[in-house]
Amino acid sequence: MSFLVAIDQGTTSTRAIVFDLALALVASAQQEFKQIYPGPGLVEHDPEEIWATTVSTVRDAMAKAGARAADVVALGITNQRETTIVWDRSTGRPIHNAIVWQDRRTAEACARLRQAGHEEMVTARTGLLLDPYFSATKVSWLLEHVPGARDAAQAGRLAFGTVDSFLLWRLTGGKVHATDATNAARTLLLDINRGTWDPDLCRIFGVPMSLLPEVRDCAGNFGATEPGLFGGAINILGIAGDQQAATVGQGCFAPGMMKATYGTGCFALLNTGDTPVASKSRLLTTIAYQIGGKRTYALEGAIFIAGAAVQWLRDALKLISKASDVNALANAADPAEQVYLVPAFVGLGAPWWDPQARGAVFGLTRNAGAAELARATLESVGYQTRDLLDAMQADWPGASDAVLRVDGGMAASDVAMQFLADILAAPVERPAAMETTGLGAAYLAGLAAGICPGLPEFAATWKPAHRYVPAMDAEVRNRKWAGWRDAVARTRTKI
């Protein structure tokens, strides 16, 4: 037997998945790791724990599959994007905890840059907005707040990377400092039109270019793992940020195809082809994938809190004992009650980009209780997705007839996905193969290895497991939508 291995390093857990050469799942392993909250709006991870869970899960998954290193044709990496790590080149040790994409500590720095008039140029070159979500201001914060970091960076002793780069450095024993175009496109430092790091952007953010990894295609040679890690060297042949890997795994290769991944947050990507579409609706223009030196672009909308809101019900409010319990609880809600949860726990993402907004609940009555709050939590994901789709349709006519392909943990909820179809008034398709993020990483590695089919042939293998069709009355839909928009407006004005 021969295999492909995917590392799926996410926000709350690390997974390793073993596929056969037909891209059928053979075995997997998963480990959660600690979420660190040093203060309000601050989110960190321990890079050493990320590394340890990566090695452990790969070993476990390979053992379950009966795979030796010699049996693995290629390894692909997909990862939480924007999360920022700076480490010492000589030791490989991080200088600080990873600053997670959800972290809001640089909101004021972004506001200052915006007030200084930089956002128009930044957006034109990167497709992004000045928001603490992205990596550049996180790097700058580390250089300013870790003693000696700025001098060490100027002397070339430090390296920066998103999680893929850090794992690649460790996996190759410090031999390769690289990233792929999709992760690089999330830093605020890459000119997505040219596909290269931009010196002007680096100056604006105070990031020395000596820190930056080499930018490569998503499918290609990223070196090999150190032999001692997994019992032999394994070629690393694919890297993509998690949302782009899911786009690949969902076979969204044609302009107009759209996917949404519902994990900790929700991220919707709309393929716009070989030309970047400048958003007028405060969406992001990003690189969907880069293969053979050719970039394909996407419009993206980011919802910061999706599945994390269900975790909040479980962990903070203790309303459910496990995440899947939310479905039965939501089904018990009184339909006459209309409760809205705006889950702005770490601010609002697209199309609002309000980092100072905080979560709020509206519409409570004496009759509203746990069931109504559970339903509001699931519905909040549908409402936020419609915000994104409406913005995409305003930006690009090709979005009007899009069928939404969904994946991620929350996509397993029939309650959430049916409401999504209802509030969008559009079909929603859930694939038979739900591990689309890991599948995308494995496919990219297999493509570079020459054992996986080309993009059109791979897309033709996509199969739906369920298709959700809108069933909500238009009057009800419009009333519920108006209530959501009112709730968001009240949240944004801090009422």
C-alpha angles and dihedrals in degrees: 000000000000125000148191119220126206125196109206105189106186138177098266104018145017121232134187119198129191117208130184118235090269086060094248114146112253105171142342142189130198137189129184120218136201123285110215120207110183092175144336110319093004121120126177140169130204105244090206090058090049089052094046093050090048094055093041096050094046090052092046095048092047090049091051090051093045088237124154121199089255088059094056112091095189144346126223129196129211123174152175104280131229093018104134132221128175118190142177111262094213097050104021089228119140115241092217141357116291112270105227125226089247092059116117102190094114097052092111092048089053090049091052092051090048092050089050088061099250101123098084093056093041092052094045092055103034104027087229137106130238098267133136088239090084129073108244099075089044090056090048091050091053092049091051099042105037108079112250094002097117093052092045091051092050089051091053095246097122135065130204127207145154112243094279091058093048092050091045091052091050096042092052094043092249094307097116128047103180144121136191128254095257095056092041089054090063098059102076086236103085124087098222092196092061098024093230138110111269119228093203092055091047089054093049092052096037095239116145111228090226087075094061128100124230113268115231140170118280090245115046147079114319096164129258136288120259106267094234094061101067105008095274142010118294122195115241105214108159140046132169136152112260097256093047091046089054089050088055092044090052090053093238095158100132123080109261096033115125137192134183123199117204110202127119085330131005124251123187120194126190116196109231098175129234096334123074112234114218108224121229090185099063094259121139126258108212146157112271093191140328119217126168090000092300118121123213116196136213142189109234135195120194125206109190098202124042116119088016088070089060089050087053090056089050103040107027103029097028090217093137133027097215133017096250090059089075091079097061091042092051091048089058092059119120106251090212090066117081110196121171125202115195099195097204092147091141098021130279122295128200132024093009103042094194107154092179096057116106133199121281140175122218135185099038118162132175088266095053115101145143095318093052091048090050091052091047089052093055093042092052089068092054093047093050091049090054089052087058097044092049089052092048092051090051091051101043128021091212089073094067097087098034119141109212118232112200136198140156131083098299091051086075089068110097089193093056096042095048090051088048091056090045097051093042092046085219137102120270121203126201115198127234089233104058096180090082097145094054090039090056092051092047092048093052090051091047091048091055089047090055095239101101124073124253122274099271093047092048092048090054090062093062112116130186120229095190137007118204115207123198112261103164121113111251093234091054091046093052093047093050092046092052089052091052094050090050091050092051091049091052091049093051093051089051095241 
